[in-house]
């Protein structure tokens, strides 16, 4: 069983992720300053928003005396991988319920998860769509016993509270915070943590993702009892849908890697950056706007030459 004190101590002593400013003529022409919040560097095993989403959930699971964490995800889910890592680090057993059929050999994500001690179970896609219903959850309890349930992507009210701490770590003046949106928890939390006059902008990575506005609103309501009015979502930069990519996204990401030495994850972060640059070049931001873009997950490769650190004006 996880130790609540140990969990809190490790989270409390984890340093804030660094800020790195982009030097790019396209941004200069638009009069927009973009600073990356490198959450991918937060923790080697729990990078990005996973660390923030798990922070209060792990502590709560330990306080309730749970020995097992159970969660859901696709075969390439970074969330499943992170839960497996967290379980191994903090003394929880873990179960990953995977969408679809088992395929052997396991891919690198699921091989890492099982190597970290995670048990895998598989649900056909119809049953997986009903994963949050009482009959499916009760069947999982009959199979695996008592567990602390972490939703797909880790987004719940405790995850929102963890993500709400991010704006307070930004040590330079800013106007907008951007993040990719898959399950809504990161955007819901960031918006809740902003000061007056600041706003949050999410970029949906899902095709047909307009339902995400209701999801974000629901998460804020669950966490705080109200919905803030300081966030919006862009829906035009999904590149075909979750885990899909097209020639425009690939061209942008390849060019970004050439210019800045960073290979962006194309499921989440590249879509956000593509959207951010496109909006900046269209004049969607007033001149002299400072935007903080949150790198919510690991880079596709280690950057050979990181951008220069952001400085106070």
C-alpha positions in Angstrom: 0.0 0.0 0.0 1.2 3.5 -0.8 2.5 5.7 2.0 0.6 9.1 2.0 3.5 10.9 3.7 6.1 9.6 1.2 3.9 10.6 -1.7 3.4 14.1 -0.4 7.1 14.6 0.3 8.2 13.5 -3.2 5.6 15.8 -4.8 6.5 18.7 -2.6 10.2 18.5 -3.3 9.8 18.1 -7.1 11.1 21.4 -8.7 8.9 23.4 -11.0 9.4 22.7 -14.7 11.6 25.2 -16.6 10.5 28.0 -18.9 12.1 28.3 -22.3 11.5 31.1 -24.8 11.2 30.5 -28.5 13.1 32.7 -30.8 11.2 32.5 -34.1 10.8 35.2 -36.8 7.2 34.2 -37.4 6.4 35.1 -33.9 8.4 38.3 -34.0 6.5 39.4 -37.1 3.2 38.7 -35.3 4.4 40.5 -32.2 3.7 37.5 -30.0 6.1 36.1 -27.4 5.9 32.4 -26.8 7.4 30.7 -23.8 7.4 26.9 -23.4 6.5 25.5 -20.0 8.6 22.3 -20.2 6.5 20.0 -18.1 8.0 17.1 -20.0 11.1 17.7 -17.8 9.2 17.5 -14.5 10.0 13.8 -13.7 11.8 11.1 -15.7 9.1 8.5 -15.1 6.0 10.7 -14.8 6.5 13.6 -17.2 4.2 16.3 -18.1 0.6 16.6 -16.9 0.7 13.0 -15.6 2.6 14.1 -12.5 0.1 16.9 -11.9 -2.9 14.7 -12.4 -1.7 11.9 -10.2 -0.5 14.1 -7.3 -3.7 14.3 -5.3 -5.1 11.1 -6.6 -2.2 9.0 -5.3 -2.3 10.7 -1.9 -6.1 10.1 -1.7 -5.7 6.4 -2.7 -3.1 5.9 0.0 -5.2 7.8 2.6 -8.2 5.4 1.9 -6.0 2.4 2.3 -6.1 1.2 -1.3 -3.5 -1.2 -2.4 -4.4 -1.3 -6.1 -4.8 1.4 -8.8 -7.0 0.6 -11.8 -7.2 2.7 -14.9 -8.2 2.7 -18.6 -6.5 3.6 -21.8 -5.5 2.7 -25.4 -2.6 0.5 -26.3 -0.3 3.5 -26.6 -1.6 5.4 -23.6 1.0 7.6 -21.8 -1.4 7.7 -18.9 -1.4 3.8 -18.5 2.4 4.0 -18.6 2.5 6.7 -16.0 0.1 4.8 -13.6 2.3 1.7 -13.9 5.4 3.9 -13.1 3.6 5.5 -10.1 2.5 2.1 -8.7 6.0 0.7 -8.9 7.5 3.8 -7.3 4.9 4.3 -4.5 4.0 0.7 -3.6 0.6 0.2 -5.3 -0.4 -2.8 -7.4 -1.7 -1.6 -10.8 -4.2 -2.8 -13.4 -4.5 -1.3 -16.9 -7.7 -2.0 -18.7 -6.9 -1.6 -22.4 -9.2 -0.8 -25.3 -9.4 -3.6 -27.9 -7.8 -7.0 -28.2 -4.5 -8.2 -27.0 -1.7 -8.1 -29.5 1.6 -9.9 -29.0 4.4 -9.1 -28.7 3.4 -6.1 -26.6 4.2 -2.6 -27.9 6.8 -0.6 -26.0 4.2 1.2 -23.8 2.5 -2.0 -22.6 5.8 -3.8 -22.3 7.0 -1.0 -20.0 3.8 -1.2 -18.0 4.0 -4.9 -17.5 7.7 -4.6 -16.7 6.6 -2.2 -13.9 4.3 -4.8 -12.5 1.0 -3.8 -14.1 -1.6 -6.4 -14.9 -3.3 -5.9 -18.2 -6.9 -6.7 -19.0 -8.7 -6.1 -22.4 -12.2 -4.9 -23.2 -13.8 -5.0 -26.6 -14.6 -1.6 -28.0 -18.3 -1.8 -27.3 -17.7 -2.7 -23.7 -14.9 -0.1 -23.4 -17.4 2.6 -24.4 -19.4 1.6 -21.3 -16.4 1.4 -19.0 -17.7 4.1 -16.6 -21.0 2.3 -16.0 -21.7 0.4 -12.8 -22.0 -3.1 -14.5 -18.6 -2.8 -16.1 -16.9 -1.4 -13.0 -18.5 -4.1 -10.8 -17.3 -6.8 -13.1 -13.8 -5.4 -12.8 -14.1 -5.4 -9.0 -15.1 -9.0 -9.0 -12.0 -9.8 -11.1 -9.5 -7.6 -9.4 -10.9 -6.9 -5.9 -10.9 -3.5 -4.3 -9.2 -0.7 -6.2 -8.9 3.0 -6.5 -10.3 4.0 -9.9 -8.5 6.5 -12.1 -10.4 7.6 -15.2 -9.1 7.4 -18.7 -6.5 10.1 -19.1 -6.5 10.6 -15.3 -8.9 13.6 -15.5 -11.1 14.0 -12.4 -11.6 16.7 -9.8 -8.3 15.9 -8.0 -6.4 16.0 -11.3 -7.9 19.4 -11.9 -6.6 20.7 -8.5 -3.1 19.4 -9.4 -3.1 21.2 -12.8 -4.4 24.4 -11.2 -1.0 24.8 -9.5 0.7 25.2 -12.9 0.0 29.0 -13.4 1.5 29.8 -10.1 4.9 28.4 -11.2 5.2 30.8 -14.2 7.7 33.4 -13.0 7.2 35.8 -15.9 4.2 38.1 -16.8 1.9 36.4 -19.3 -1.5 36.8 -20.9 -2.5 33.4 -22.2 -1.7 29.8 -21.3 -2.1 27.1 -24.0 -2.4 23.3 -23.7 -3.5 20.4 -25.8 -6.9 18.9 -24.8 -7.7 15.2 -24.8 -9.7 14.5 -21.7 -10.1 18.1 -20.4 -8.4 18.0 -17.0 -5.4 20.0 -17.8 -7.3 22.9 -19.3 -9.9 22.8 -16.5 -7.2 23.1 -13.9 -5.0 25.7 -15.6 -8.0 28.0 -16.2 -9.0 27.6 -12.5 -5.5 28.7 -11.4 -5.2 31.9 -13.5 -5.2 35.4 -12.2 -7.8 38.0 -13.3 -7.1 39.2 -16.9 -5.3 36.0 -17.9 -6.9 33.3 -20.1 -6.5 29.7 -21.1 -6.6 28.4 -24.7 -7.0 24.7 -25.4 -6.4 22.8 -28.7 -8.5 19.8 -29.2 -6.6 16.7 -30.4 -9.9 14.9 -31.1 -11.9 15.1 -34.3 -15.5 16.2 -33.4 -14.2 17.4 -30.0 -16.8 20.1 -29.3 -18.2 18.0 -26.5 -14.9 18.8 -24.7 -16.3 22.2 -23.6 -19.0 20.3 -21.6 -16.3 18.0 -20.2 -14.1 20.9 -19.0 -17.1 22.7 -17.5 -18.1 19.5 -15.7 -14.6 19.0 -14.3 -14.4 22.5 -13.0 -17.8 22.1 -11.4 -16.8 18.9 -9.7 -13.6 20.5 -8.4 -14.8 24.0 -7.5 -18.6 24.1 -7.7 -18.5 26.6 -10.6 -17.2 27.1 -14.2 -14.7 29.9 -14.9 -15.3 32.1 -18.0 -11.6 32.5 -18.9 -11.0 29.6 -21.3 -11.8 28.6 -24.8 -11.0 25.6 -27.1 -9.8 25.6 -30.7 -11.2 22.6 -32.7 -9.5 23.0 -36.1 -6.0 21.5 -35.4 -6.7 17.8 -34.7 -5.1 16.7 -38.0 -7.8 14.0 -38.5 -8.3 12.9 -34.9 -6.6 11.3 -32.0 -3.2 9.8 -32.8 -3.8 10.8 -36.5 -1.5 13.1 -38.5 -1.6 14.8 -41.9 0.8 16.5 -44.2 0.3 20.0 -42.7 1.0 18.8 -39.2 4.0 16.8 -40.3 5.4 19.7 -42.3 5.0 22.0 -39.3 6.6 19.5 -36.8 9.5 18.8 -39.1 10.1 22.5 -39.6 9.9 23.1 -35.9 12.4 20.4 -35.2 14.8 21.9 -37.8 14.4 25.5 -36.3 14.4 24.7 -32.6 16.0 21.3 -32.2 12.9 19.8 -30.5 10.9 16.8 -31.9 7.4 17.4 -30.8 5.0 14.6 -29.8 2.5 14.6 -32.7 -0.4 13.2 -30.7 -0.7 16.2 -28.4 2.0 18.9 -28.3 2.6 19.3 -32.1 -1.1 20.0 -32.7 -1.1 22.7 -30.0 2.0 24.4 -31.4 0.7 24.1 -35.0 -2.5 25.8 -33.9 -0.7 28.4 -31.9 1.7 29.4 -34.7 -1.2 29.5 -37.2 -3.3 31.7 -35.0 -0.4 34.0 -34.3 0.3 34.4 -38.0 -3.3 35.1 -38.6 -3.2 38.0 -36.1 -5.5 36.3 -33.6 -3.4 37.6 -30.7 -2.9 41.4 -30.1 0.6 42.5 -30.5 2.8 42.3 -27.4 0.8 39.2 -26.2 2.9 36.7 -24.1 1.7 33.1 -24.5 2.9 30.2 -22.3 2.6 26.9 -24.1 2.6 23.8 -21.9 4.5 20.8 -23.1 2.2 18.3 -21.5 4.1 15.1 -22.3 7.5 13.8 -23.4 9.2 15.0 -26.5 9.5 12.5 -29.4 13.3 12.8 -28.9 15.7 14.5 -26.6 16.4 18.0 -28.0 20.0 18.5 -29.1 19.8 22.3 -28.6 17.2 23.6 -26.2 15.8 27.1 -26.6 17.2 29.9 -24.5 15.8 30.4 -21.0 13.0 32.9 -20.7 14.0 36.1 -18.9 12.0 38.7 -17.1 11.4 41.8 -19.3 
